[in-house]
């Protein structure tokens, strides 16, 4: 097990480029199973979760060429279906929640799929009901076999249908779209997620020959086709990294430029950090965050305390609430952070409280942050990363704190952030992997 040893209190300076989007990668890479032709993907993040997914494809007998770490060419012309029902696949696939994204393309092309009990972050219930109900309405049968530990899905014939999703799940929408693109007839998906990552997947599928209308809205219409071909695709910059770097700059009073931030795809992210009082200059596709001695949290127009909460796109992404919360600890003013989607994601605040932050955890979903306005610096402590996003929030806190911090269980951070210690060192951070 590795840890990060961080000596905080240093101002950082320079340019940093966000990696390719992790949440997009898990969908896009799974979609290569829809065709026997070559699919080339660029701007792939070199992170644990994505590399594990690529490794799973390789073990399924998908041909994988990786001339550079951010580029892969896949050809799924001889998929070993038996591997998907093996103990080796169960052991490896259960470590990665993203492996559930194989189900849609496997049902679409091969008419059967196996899902091991998924792993991933321990941030509360992350149910698969939206995926499974969608598959069933398209004509698949679903059974759990306790003797082998797999969910079995079979669909001799997938038939288009009208779907009203019970929640606008990003992965659920993506999985159902991939199942529907080669179903007979027309499928409509209402209350579909419309995040940029789902839009990216739909546009890639259209280039492969799929017929999808309504991209970017919450109503998708899909006319099934008989065959999908190869394509090339470039992933967006990771919006969660962009938000993380904005928070990092503010907390450490640093002058940082985020290069190639994918500004047009960030939605409300810049606005929410501006509500915390953070100044930023957007020039083309770059975001410059100047060094700020102080930043003041806005109030609502009637003077009441600001509330920042997660909401389906184009609302604010839940993956950045941990970053907003930690950034607010050194702001002037107060904010209520309301995490609606996951009931365990705010539990990391006990570490911030130990560092000297003023936070009241109201319940599993809500925390009030009373900003210190830098009158009292956070102090370094030993702590452990509970999940990807909380881990980076704690890392940002440690970089702003006085003294030495030790962050354990950084394998969680490595699952979602590429060479984060190396990139931070190049900005001047005092961080080392031990």
N, C-alpha and C positions, 0 to 999 in steps of 0.2 A: 504494500500500500504506500502510495506517495503522498506527500504534503507540499504545500507552498509555504515557504518562509518569507514573510513580507516585512520590510521595515518602511513604515509609512511616513507621511508628513512631507513628502517631496513633491514639488510642482513638476508636472510633466510638460513636454513640448514636442511638437512635430506632427507628422502626418500618419494616418493609419487607414488601411483599406479593409472594409468588411469582407468576410468570406462569403461564399455562395450560401444561399438560404437552406438551412437544415430541414425545415418543415416542407419546403418544396422538393428537396432532394429525395425524401422518402417516397413521395408520390411518383415523381418523374422516373426514378430508377425502377420502380415496380412496373411501370407502364411498358418497359421494354419487352415484357413477357407477352404482349399483345400481338407481336409480329415475328415472323421468322427472319425478317430482313434486318440489316444493320441499323442501329440507332446510336448516334454519337452525341454525347452530353458534355458540355464544358461548364467551367466555373463550379465544379463540384467541391464542396467543403471536405477537407481532409481531417475528418473527425471520427471518433470511435463508432457512433451509431451508423453513419453512412458507410464506413468501411466494412462493418459487419454485414450490412445489407448486400453490398457488392460481393463479399465473400460467400454469402448464402447463394447468390445467383450463380457464382462460379461452381459451387458444389452441386448445383442443380444441372450442371453441364451446359450452362449458358457460356458462350465464348466471350471472354473479357480481355480487351486490350487497353492498357493504361500507359500511353506514351509519356504523359505528364501526370502529376498528382491531381490536377484539377480537370483532367480530361479522360473520358472512358468511351470506348466503342463496345457495344454489346450486340450479340447475335444469338437469339433464342431459337435456333432452328433444330435443336435436338434435345429438348428439355427432358430430364430424367424425372418423370412423375413419381416414381417409387421413392425417390429421396424425400419428397415432401411428406411422406408418411413414415419416415424412419426415426429411430431414437436420436440419431445425430442431429437431424433437423429440429426435433422437439427441444433438445437441450440448447441449441444455439438460437433458434427462433424465439424461444420463450424469454431470452434475455433482452429482446428488442421488441418494443411495442410496434415499431414500424413494420415488422414482418406481417402484420395483419393486412397490409396493403397488397400483398400478393393475391389475396382471395378474389378480388374483383377481376383482375386480368386472367387469373387461372380459370374462373368460372366462365368468363367470356369466350376464351379460346379453347379450353380443354374440357369444360363442362363439369369440372370437379375441383375441389380445393380442400385443404386441411389447415386448420388454425390451431397451433399450440396455445396453451393459456399464456396470454401476453405478459411481458414484463414492462420495464421502463421506470419512470419516476414514481415515487411514493408520495403523491400530492393529493390523494383522495380518490374517490371512485371515478374510473374512466371507463364507462360501460361500452359494450359493443352492440347494444340493442339496435341502434340506428342502422348500422351496417347489415346486421342479420335480417331485420324486418324488411329492409330494402331488397336484399337478395331473395327472400321468400316471396315477396310480391312479384318479383321478376320470374318466379317459377322454380327456385331452388328449394330443396329440402335440407333441413338442418337438424343434426343430432349430435349430442355429446356422448362420446364413448369413453366411459370411465376406465376401461381396461387398457386403453392405449394413451389416454390423456389428450386426445385431439377432438376438436370440433370438426365434424364431417359435413361438407356441403356438396350436394350433387344436383345437376341441372341438365338432364338430357336435352331439354329445349328451354332456352330463355325467351320470354315473350314480353314485349313492351307493355308498359302499364302506366297509370297515373299514380304518382307518389306524393304524399304530403309528409315531409319529415317531421318527427316530433321535436327535433332540435336541429339548428343549422350547423351540424358537425362538419368540420373541415375534412377530416379523414373519412367520415361516413359519406359525405357528398362525393369525394374523389373516388372512393371504392365503388359506389353505386354507378357513377358515370362510367368507370372502366368496365363494369359488368354489362352496362346497357348498350355500349357502342356497337356490339355485334349481336344484340338480341333481335328477334324478329319483330318488326313493327316499330311503333313510336312510343318512347318513354318521356313523360314529363316529371320533372322533379321540382316541387314547390317547397318553399322555405329552405332552398339550397344555400349552402355557404357560398359567399362570393368574394372571399379573400383573394388577393393577387396570386397566391399559390395555386388556387383552384382555377383561376383564369389562365395561368400559365399552362397547367395540365390540359385544359380544354383546347387551347390554341395549338399545343403540341399534337394532340389527338386529331385535330382538324387537318394539320399538315400531313398526318399519316393516312388521311382518307375518311375520318369520322365526320358525321353530319350533326353538328351541335349548334343550337341557336340560343340566344339569351345570355351569352358569356358576359360576366360582370354584373348580372342581376341575380335575384333569388328565385328565378323561374327559368330552368333549363329545359329545352326540348331536344330530344335525341332521336334521330331516325337511324335505326340499325343498319349496318352495312355487313357485307360478307367477308371483307378482308381489309386489313390495315397494313400499310407498308412502312418502310424505314424513314428516318428523318434525322435532322440535327436540331439540337436545342441548347440554349444557354440559360443558366439559372440566374435569377435575380440576386442582388446583394441581400444579405440577411438583415431584415429590418430590426430584429431583436438585438443583433450586435450594434446596429446604428444607435438604437436607444440606449444601450449599455454604455457606449462611448460618450454619449451626451451627458449621462449621469456621472460618469467617471471624471469628465472634464470639470463639471461644476463642483463636485465633492473635493477634488484635489487642487482647485484654483488653477487649473492648467489651461494652456493655449493649444488646442488640438484642432486639426483639420481632418474631417472624415472624407476621404476621397472616394468618388464613385458610389455615393450613398443610395442611389436609386430613389431620388427624392419624389418622383411622381407616383411611386408605389407606397409611400410611407403613411398615407392617410392622415390620421389625427396625431400621430406620434410627435412631430415637432410642436404642435399646439399644446399638447399636454405638458411637455417639459417647459414650454414658455409660461404656462400657468404657475409653474413653480418659481418663476422669476428668472429663468435661465435665458441669457441672450445668445442668439446665434445668427449668423449671416449665411444665407443660402446663395451660392453662386453656381449656376448651372446645375451640375449633379454633385457638387461638393457642399459640405456643411462646415463652417468655421465656428468654433465655440471659443470666444476670447476668455482670458483669465478674469474671473470675477471674485472680488473680495467678499461680496455679500450678494445673496439673491433672496427676494421676498416672495412668499406664496401669495397669490391673488386670493381675493374673496369673491363670492357671488355678488351680483349687483346690489342686493339688499343688505350686504355686509356680513352675511352668514358664512360659516366655515366651508371652504372648498371641499368637495367630495370628488375623488377620482375613482372610477369603477370600470370594470371590464364589460365589454358588450360585443356581440358578433359584429363582424366587419360590415360597414365602415366604422364601427365603434372602436374603442381602444382595446388592443390585444391583452389578454390576461398574462401573457408571458413577460410583460414589462412592468407589471404592478410591483414585483419585488424590487426592481430597479428604482421605480418612482418612490417607493417607501424609504429605501436607504438614502436616496438623494435628498429627501425632505428632512432628514435628521439634522442636517447642517444649514437648512434654510431659515429665514426669518418668518415666523407665522406657524399656523397649524393646518393640517389637512386630514381628512378622513379617507382612508384607503379601504375600498369595499371590493373584496375578491369574491365574486358571485359564483364562479364556476367550480372551484376546487376547495374543499373544506379543510385541507391540511396545509395549504401553501403559505400561510402566514405564520406558521409555528416557528419559523427560523428567527422571529423577532426577539426571542429570549437571548440569543447571542448578541444582538445589537444592544439590548438593555444592559447586558453584562459589560459592553464596551462603553456604556455611559449615555446611550441614547434615551430620550424621553418618549416612550411609546406606551400607550395603553391598548392592550389586546382585549377588545370588547367581547369577542366570540371568535369561533374559527374562521369567520368570513370578514371581520372588520377590525381595523386598528386605527387609532388616532395617534398621529405623530405631532409632537410639539417641538418645533425646530429650535436648535441650540444657537443659531446665528453665529456659529464659530466662537461663542464666548467660552465654551468648554469643548475641548477637542476629544474625540473618541480615543479610547486607549486600546492598545493591542492586547489580544488574549489568544488562547488556544480554542479552536472551534472546529466543527465538522460540517461539511457541505451535505445538506439533506437531498437536494435535487439540483438540476442544471442551473436554473435561473436564480434560486436562492444562493447557490454557490458563488455565482458571479457577483451578486449583490453583497455578499460577505467579503469577497475579494476587493470590491470597490471601497467598502468600509475600512478594510485593513490598509489600503493604499492611502487613505486620508487620515488614519489614526496616528497617534504618537506611540513610538516604541515598536516592538516586534510582535507580529501576529503569526500564528501557525494555523493554517487551514488544512484539515485532514479530509480524507475521502475525496480527493480532487479528481478521481476517476469520473465522478459525476460531472464535473466541469468539462473534462476532456471529451465527454460524450457529445457536447454541443458547441465547443469553442476551439477553433483550430490554433494550435501553437500560441495560446493566449499569453503565456509567460514570455515567450520570445518576442512577441509583438509589443508587449508592455515594456520590456527592457529597452527596446529601440526608442521608446518615448522617454526613457530616463527612469523608469521604475526600479526600485530595489527589491527584486523578487527572484527567488531561486527555488528549484524543485529539489526536494530532499527525500 
